[in-house]
Amino acid sequence: MSYQQPTYAPPLEYPYYGIGFVDAIKRALKKYATFTGRASRGEYWWWVLASVIVQTILYIPTLALGMATSPDGGQTPGPGGIVFGVLYFIVALGLFLPSLAVAIRRLHDAGYSGWYYLLSLIPLVGGIILIVFLAKQTSPQGAQYDPAPPGGYGYAPQVGQGYGQPGGYPQTYDAGYGQAPPTGEYPPASGYPETPGYPPAPSDPQNPSPQNQYPQNPYPQYPNYPQNPQQ
């Protein structure tokens, strides 16, 4: 029984594993000031790369024109540098909030509280520790930062509550519901899905028929949500 990657993006409330550069930028802007929920490593680091590129593009002409039009040989910036400097400041200010938000969501995905971002206030050492946390893999503890889906759906219970038993739902992503993240972004056999969650355990664990084991799509707003592991 193999899992096939869905062709749709998960809802904004959930992390997007395997996201690309352009989609990561769009997603970060759509969640401009959203500090709740989680963000995958791809969501965070693609956004960081985009922010660095934009600021570098603006910084180079700011420095070059500032020195070229300087009245005292580069001691003070000239008019050209001031114009680009103001633009650079506005853009940097605009990027600050979404950068902070996606960093906090990334900490959540790694299983840490967003308050750990305050480590950046500690000179040198704090910044290094924060980078290590932001680069960590997805943690099962991060599920606590997901919204509660309608109908009581959530991450899978432990073995013994209907999951991972004969006639029940599997423990691993390979045969489960949701979005399968790339290797390295999700701990193996962690036992809970990402998007949107496992349906309740089958009403009759002894009858493993598809009709009994996999209920209808609980999310009609996402018509492509897989109905069973074969989809």
N, C-alpha and C positions, 0 to 999 in steps of 0.2 A: 504494500500500500504506500504509494508515494504521494508527496504533496507537490502541487504546482503553484508557483507564485501568481497571485492575482494580478490582473492588469490594471487595477485601479489604485489610487492613492488612499491611504487610510484617512479617516476624519481628522480634522485639525486638533481634536482633543487628545489624540494619541500620537506617539512617536512614529516617525517614518524611517524605517530601516532600509538601507540601500538607495537612499535618495541621491539625485544628481545635483550638479552645481546650480543650474538655473532654478530647479524646483526648490532647492534649499533657500535661495534668496527670496523667492516668492512666498514661501511658507513663513520665513522669519518676518517679512513685512506684513503679512496677513495677521501675524500674532505679535504685532509691534510692541505692545505693552502687556503681554500675557505672561504672568509670572507663575501661573499654575500649570500643572501637567508636566510632560516630559519631552525631551528632545534627544534624538539619536546622536551618535558621534558624527555621522555625516551631516546632519542638520547644523550642528554647531561648527565644525571645522570648515565646511564649505562657506558658511557665513563669515567666519573669521578671514578666510582667504579673500573673499569679495571685498570686505571692509578695508583690508590692507591694500588691495589693488586700487580702490577708489581714492583712498587718502594719499597713496604714493603718487598717483596721476596728478592730483592737485598740489601736492607738496613740491614736486620738482619745478614746475613753472613759478610757483610762489618764491622759491629760493633763487632761481635763475633771474627772474625779472627784478626781484628785490635788489640783487647785487648789481645788475646791469644799469638800473636807474638810480642807484644810490648816490646821493650828493657828496658823500665823503668816502668813497672807495670801498663801501661795504660795511661800514661801521653801523649805519642805520639803513633800513630798507627804503627803497625808492617807491614812487607812486604805483608802479606796476606790481610790485610785490605786495603792497598794501591791499590792492583790489583782490588779488588772488588769495591773500591771507584771510581776508574777511570771508570769502567764499569757502575756503578750507575750514575755517572755524564753524561756519553754519552747517556744513556737511558733517563734520566730526561731531557736532552737537546732536544732529539728527540721527546719527548712527549709534549714539551712546545708549539710548533706551532699548532698542531692539537687541543690541549686543548684550546688555545686562540681562534682559529677559531670557534670551536663548541660553545664556550661560547658567542661569538658575535652573532652567528646565533640564539642561544637560546634567547638572549636579543631581537633580531628582532622579534622572534615568540611571545614574551610577549608584543610587541608593543613599545619597547624602541630602541633608537639609540645604536649602538655598542660602541659609545664613553662613555657610562655609565660604561664600564669596567674600566675606569680610576678611578672609586670610590675605587678600590682595593688599590690605592696608599695612601688613607687616613687611617692611623693606626686604627685598631680595628673597629671603627664605619663604615668606608667605606666598609670594607669586609662584615660586617653583612648586610648592606643595599643591597650590590651586591648579596648576597646569596638569600635574599628575592625576588629580581627581577628575578633571575634565576629560582626560584621555582614557579613563577606565571604561571597561566593558559595561554593558547593561547589567543591572543587578535585579534579582527577583524582588528585593526590598523596594525597588522603585515603583512597583505596582500600587503602592499605597497612595501615590500622587496622581493616579488616574481617576477620572470622574467615575461615578457609579452609573453604569449603563442602565437604561430602562429595563424594567422587568426583573431586576435583581441579578443581572449577568455580571460576572467578574472573573477574577483569575481562578484557575481550577483548584478545588480543594485537594487535600492530601489523599494519598492512596487509602482506601478504606471507607471513603464517603461516596463511592460510586464511580470514581475515576481510576483508570488504570486496572480495573477489575474485568473479568470476563463479561462481555455485554455492556461494559461501561465505556467511558471516554479514555483515550490514550493519554499518557503522561507527557509525551514529547511533542515537539512541534511537527516532526516529520509526518505524523498522521493526524494532526489536529486541525483545529479551526484557526483562522486569523491569518496574519501576514508573516511569512517566514523570513526572518532577517538573514543577511549573509553570514557565512561562517566567521566567527570572531566577534560579532556584534551581540551575540546572545549566548549565555551559558548553556551547554547541552543538558538536556533532561531537566530543565528548570521547572517544568510542570505548569506553566500558565501561558496563555496566548496574549497577544498584544491588541489585536483589532478585530472586532470589538470585545470579544470574550467568549468563553465557553457557554453554551446553553446548559440548562440544568441537567442533572443525571437522568438517564432514561427512566420512564415510569416502571418498566418491567425489565430489569437487568438480564433476566433469563431469555428474553426475546430480542436477539440482536438485529432484527430487521431494520432496514434504513428508515422505514416509516416510524418505528418506535424509537430508534436510537438517535436520529438527527431530526429535530423538529423543523418546522417551516422557518423561513428567514425572519428573525425577530427584528430586523432593521429594514423595513420596506423602503426607507429613503436611500438605501444602498442596494439596488437590485442585483448587483454583481457579487454580493456577499456569498461565498461558497456554501452550498447546502450540505455537502458532505465531503469527506477527505478526498474522494476521487475527483472532485471538481477543481 
